[in-house]
Amino acid sequence: MDVQVGGFFGFILLVCVIYAIVKTVQSSASTGTKVVWTLVLLLLPLLGFILWLIFGPK
């Protein structure tokens, strides 16, 4: 299944993913956890962001 995101929604998703990566790197989680979350967010932006909102480091 190929999902393409573009235009305004794509920009909003990009901002959200960058925010999630910054918050993950700044969190007190272990280095391994930070690396895994960053990879998930980069490889699966939409699904990764949703998962990060639910399960991500607080």
CORHU-V870226 format. One record per residue. N is the residue number from 1. RES is the residue in three letters. PSI is psi in whole degrees, -180 to 180 (NA if undefined). Layout:
# CORHU-V870226
n:N res:RES psi:PSI
n:N res:RES psi:PSI
This chain:
# CORHU-V870226
n:1 res:MET psi:128
n:2 res:ASP psi:112
n:3 res:VAL psi:122
n:4 res:GLN psi:135
n:5 res:VAL psi:127
n:6 res:GLY psi:179
n:7 res:GLY psi:-145
n:8 res:PHE psi:-42
n:9 res:PHE psi:-38
n:10 res:GLY psi:-41
n:11 res:PHE psi:-44
n:12 res:ILE psi:-42
n:13 res:LEU psi:-41
n:14 res:LEU psi:-46
n:15 res:VAL psi:-43
n:16 res:CYS psi:-41
n:17 res:VAL psi:-42
n:18 res:ILE psi:-42
n:19 res:TYR psi:-46
n:20 res:ALA psi:-40
n:21 res:ILE psi:-45
n:22 res:VAL psi:-45
n:23 res:LYS psi:-35
n:24 res:THR psi:-46
n:25 res:VAL psi:-35
n:26 res:GLN psi:-9
n:27 res:SER psi:170
n:28 res:SER psi:13
n:29 res:ALA psi:164
n:30 res:SER psi:161
n:31 res:THR psi:-41
n:32 res:GLY psi:-43
n:33 res:THR psi:-42
n:34 res:LYS psi:-43
n:35 res:VAL psi:-44
n:36 res:VAL psi:-47
n:37 res:TRP psi:-40
n:38 res:THR psi:-43
n:39 res:LEU psi:-42
n:40 res:VAL psi:-44
n:41 res:LEU psi:-36
n:42 res:LEU psi:-38
n:43 res:LEU psi:-32
n:44 res:LEU psi:74
n:45 res:PRO psi:-53
n:46 res:LEU psi:-54
n:47 res:LEU psi:-41
n:48 res:GLY psi:-41
n:49 res:PHE psi:-41
n:50 res:ILE psi:-45
n:51 res:LEU psi:-39
n:52 res:TRP psi:-40
n:53 res:LEU psi:-37
n:54 res:ILE psi:-47
n:55 res:PHE psi:-5
n:56 res:GLY psi:166
n:57 res:PRO psi:139
n:58 res:LYS psi:NA
